Amino acid sequence: MSSYKGHSIFALVLSLMFFHNPLTVALTLIGANIPDFDHKFKKDNVYKMIILGLIVFISLYILKLPYYIGPIIVFLGATFYFSEHRSFTHSIFGVLTLTAAVSLVLIWAFQLINAVTILDNNYLLMAILIALLSFLFLNRKLLMIFLPLFFIGLFLLPTAEISYIEIILSVFLGIFSHIVLDSFTPAGIKIFAPLSSKKVYRNFGLSMIFVLAVASIIYHIPVLFSLFGNYVVNYWNLV
């Protein structure tokens, strides 16, 4: 199985353990494909990312609009360009950096477009931005599968909401899932790069899967209590 397929399937499974919103599930899947942009064969995409960031920055500056999105996109491209494969972008510091950068791009773009347009459907606007983000980080083969399924999900759940914290958590889960899966490879990952070259392997991956499973249960405790409460109330009403 190719790398992007394995990471995408693993991220999809993890996302469904936490989320039931097509927006958050999509962001998790996109996030899982981000760290490998440090690979040499993705350098052309990195150049395009840097150029895109410069164009966005110049355009917004000329229009006298908040231009912070542009430098963040350039920063993302530069991070991938200067990072060795499976080094910084595959470390815990890289996960946090990439999560912050991608989340800021998405949130600031949402706020900017929301402020300068009359579009009052926040769900649709966020869906459009996530679709555009997929063009930036997903390869063509995966994109052809992702986009139809994404829009089908939007059609089935057209009124779901997404908060800023959910955006951050779903991006983080996707990126983190990538390094968890890569820890099962013989090469392992440098979990504390660039501060340390210490590598972690399969045991780290298994531990993190266990932690994520427990976190998923804790995350759903309020729902479980609610279902249990409704069951008890209905039972006593029948009695």
C-alpha positions as CSV (number, residue, x, y, z in Angstrom):
1,M,0.0,0.0,0.0
2,S,1.4,3.4,-1.0
3,S,2.2,5.9,1.8
4,Y,-0.6,8.3,1.2
5,K,-3.2,5.6,1.1
6,G,-2.0,4.1,4.4
7,H,-1.8,7.5,6.2
8,S,-5.2,8.5,4.8
9,I,-7.0,5.3,5.9
10,F,-5.4,5.4,9.4
11,A,-6.4,9.1,9.8
12,L,-9.9,8.4,8.6
13,V,-10.3,5.6,11.2
14,L,-9.0,7.9,14.0
15,S,-11.1,10.8,12.9
16,L,-14.3,8.7,13.1
17,M,-13.3,7.8,16.7
18,F,-13.6,11.4,17.6
19,F,-15.7,13.3,15.0
20,H,-18.9,12.8,13.0
21,N,-18.7,16.1,11.1
22,P,-17.6,15.9,7.4
23,L,-15.6,19.1,7.9
24,T,-13.5,17.8,10.8
25,V,-13.1,14.3,9.2
26,A,-11.9,16.0,6.1
27,L,-9.4,18.2,8.0
28,T,-8.0,15.1,9.8
29,L,-7.5,13.3,6.5
30,I,-5.8,16.4,4.9
31,G,-3.6,16.8,8.0
32,A,-2.4,13.2,7.7
33,N,-0.9,14.0,4.3
34,I,0.9,17.2,5.3
35,P,4.2,16.0,7.0
36,D,5.5,14.2,3.9
37,F,5.9,17.6,2.1
38,D,9.4,17.5,3.4
39,H,10.2,14.8,0.9
40,K,12.4,15.7,-2.1
41,F,9.8,14.5,-4.7
42,K,7.4,17.2,-3.3
43,K,9.8,20.1,-3.7
44,D,7.9,21.4,-6.7
45,N,4.8,21.6,-4.6
46,V,6.8,23.4,-1.9
47,Y,8.0,26.0,-4.4
48,K,4.4,26.5,-5.5
49,M,3.4,26.9,-1.8
50,I,6.0,29.6,-1.3
51,I,5.0,31.4,-4.5
52,L,1.3,31.2,-3.5
53,G,2.1,32.7,-0.1
54,L,4.0,35.6,-1.7
55,I,1.1,36.3,-4.1
56,V,-1.5,36.2,-1.3
57,F,0.7,38.6,0.8
58,I,1.2,41.1,-2.1
59,S,-2.4,41.0,-3.1
60,L,-3.8,41.5,0.4
61,Y,-1.2,44.2,1.1
62,I,-2.2,46.1,-2.1
63,L,-5.9,45.8,-1.2
64,K,-5.1,47.0,2.3
65,L,-6.5,43.9,3.9
66,P,-5.0,41.8,6.7
67,Y,-2.1,40.0,4.9
68,Y,-0.9,37.7,7.7
69,I,-2.1,34.6,5.7
70,G,0.6,35.1,3.1
71,P,3.6,35.0,5.4
72,I,2.2,31.9,7.2
73,I,1.9,30.1,3.8
74,V,5.5,31.1,3.0
75,F,6.6,29.9,6.4
76,L,4.9,26.5,5.8
77,G,6.7,26.2,2.5
78,A,10.1,27.2,4.0
79,T,9.6,24.7,6.8
80,F,9.2,21.8,4.4
81,Y,12.1,23.1,2.2
82,F,14.6,23.2,5.0
83,S,13.5,20.1,6.8
84,E,15.1,16.7,6.1
85,H,12.7,13.9,5.4
86,R,11.3,12.4,8.6
87,S,13.1,15.0,10.7
88,F,11.5,18.1,12.1
89,T,8.1,17.7,10.4
90,H,7.9,14.2,11.8
91,S,8.7,15.3,15.4
92,I,6.4,16.5,18.2
93,F,7.6,20.0,17.7
94,G,6.9,19.8,14.0
95,V,3.4,18.5,14.7
96,L,2.6,21.5,16.9
97,T,4.2,23.9,14.4
98,L,2.4,22.5,11.4
99,T,-0.9,22.4,13.3
100,A,-0.6,26.0,14.4
101,A,0.3,27.2,10.9
102,V,-2.3,25.3,8.9
103,S,-5.0,26.2,11.5
104,L,-4.1,29.9,11.4
105,V,-4.3,29.9,7.6
106,L,-7.7,28.3,7.6
107,I,-9.1,30.4,10.5
108,W,-7.7,33.7,9.2
109,A,-8.9,33.0,5.7
110,F,-12.4,32.2,7.1
111,Q,-12.4,35.5,9.1
112,L,-11.1,37.6,6.1
113,I,-13.6,36.2,3.5
114,N,-16.4,36.4,6.0
115,A,-15.6,40.1,6.6
116,V,-15.4,41.2,3.0
117,T,-18.2,39.2,1.5
118,I,-22.0,39.0,2.1
119,L,-21.9,35.2,2.3
120,D,-23.7,34.4,5.6
121,N,-23.4,30.6,5.4
122,N,-20.4,29.9,7.6
123,Y,-20.7,26.2,7.1
124,L,-20.5,26.6,3.3
125,L,-17.6,29.0,3.5
126,M,-15.6,26.7,5.7
127,A,-16.4,23.8,3.4
128,I,-15.1,25.8,0.4
129,L,-11.9,26.7,2.3
130,I,-11.3,23.0,3.3
131,A,-11.8,22.0,-0.3
132,L,-9.2,24.5,-1.4
133,L,-6.9,23.3,1.3
134,S,-7.2,19.8,-0.1
135,F,-5.9,21.0,-3.5
136,L,-2.8,22.3,-1.7
137,F,-1.9,19.1,0.3
138,L,-3.5,16.1,-1.4
139,N,-2.1,14.4,-4.5
140,R,-4.3,14.1,-7.5
141,K,-5.2,10.4,-7.1
142,L,-6.4,11.0,-3.5
143,L,-8.1,14.3,-4.5
144,M,-10.3,12.5,-7.1
145,I,-11.6,10.3,-4.3
146,F,-11.7,12.8,-1.5
147,L,-13.7,15.6,-3.2
148,P,-16.8,13.6,-4.2
149,L,-17.0,11.9,-0.8
150,F,-16.5,15.2,0.9
151,F,-19.3,16.9,-0.9
152,I,-21.6,13.9,-0.5
153,G,-20.9,14.2,3.3
154,L,-21.8,17.9,3.1
155,F,-25.0,17.1,1.4
156,L,-26.0,14.5,4.0
157,L,-25.1,16.8,6.9
158,P,-25.6,20.3,5.6
159,T,-26.1,22.1,8.9
160,A,-23.2,20.8,11.0
161,E,-21.1,23.4,12.7
162,I,-17.4,23.6,13.4
163,S,-15.6,25.6,16.0
164,Y,-12.1,27.0,15.9
165,I,-11.0,24.5,18.6
166,E,-12.4,21.6,16.5
167,I,-10.4,22.9,13.5
168,I,-7.2,22.8,15.6
169,L,-7.9,19.4,17.1
170,S,-8.8,17.8,13.8
171,V,-5.7,19.2,12.0
172,F,-3.5,18.1,15.0
173,L,-5.1,14.6,15.0
174,G,-4.3,14.2,11.3
175,I,-0.7,15.4,11.5
176,F,-0.1,13.4,14.7
177,S,-1.5,10.3,13.1
178,H,1.1,10.5,10.4
179,I,4.1,10.3,12.8
180,V,2.3,7.6,14.8
181,L,2.0,5.4,11.7
182,D,5.6,6.2,10.6
183,S,6.9,5.0,13.9
184,F,6.0,1.5,12.8
185,T,8.5,1.6,10.0
186,P,12.1,0.2,10.4
187,A,13.5,3.7,10.1
188,G,11.4,5.0,13.0
189,I,11.0,8.8,13.7
190,K,13.1,11.4,15.4
191,I,10.4,12.4,17.9
192,F,12.3,15.3,19.4
193,A,14.0,16.7,16.3
194,P,15.8,19.0,15.9
195,L,16.8,19.0,19.6
196,S,17.6,15.4,19.7
197,S,18.2,12.6,17.1
198,K,16.7,10.0,19.4
199,K,14.4,7.7,17.5
200,V,11.2,6.0,18.5
201,Y,9.7,2.9,16.9
202,R,6.8,0.4,17.2
203,N,6.4,0.7,21.0
204,F,5.8,4.4,20.7
205,G,3.2,3.9,18.0
206,L,1.3,1.2,20.0
207,S,1.4,3.4,23.1
208,M,0.0,6.4,21.2
209,I,-2.8,4.3,19.6
210,F,-3.7,3.2,23.1
211,V,-3.7,6.8,24.4
212,L,-5.8,7.9,21.4
213,A,-8.3,5.1,22.1
214,V,-8.6,6.1,25.7
215,A,-8.9,9.8,24.7
216,S,-11.7,8.9,22.3
217,I,-13.7,7.2,25.1
218,I,-13.2,10.1,27.5
219,Y,-14.2,12.5,24.7
220,H,-17.5,10.6,24.3
221,I,-18.3,10.2,28.0
222,P,-20.8,13.1,28.0
223,V,-22.7,11.5,25.1
224,L,-22.5,8.1,26.8
225,F,-23.9,9.5,30.0
226,S,-26.7,11.2,28.1
227,L,-27.6,8.0,26.3
228,F,-27.5,6.1,29.6
229,G,-29.7,8.8,31.3
230,N,-32.3,8.7,28.5
231,Y,-32.3,4.9,28.7
232,V,-32.9,5.0,32.5
233,V,-35.7,7.6,32.2
234,N,-37.4,5.7,29.4
235,Y,-37.2,2.5,31.3
236,W,-38.8,3.9,34.4
237,N,-41.5,5.6,32.4
238,L,-42.3,2.2,30.9
239,V,-42.4,0.6,34.4
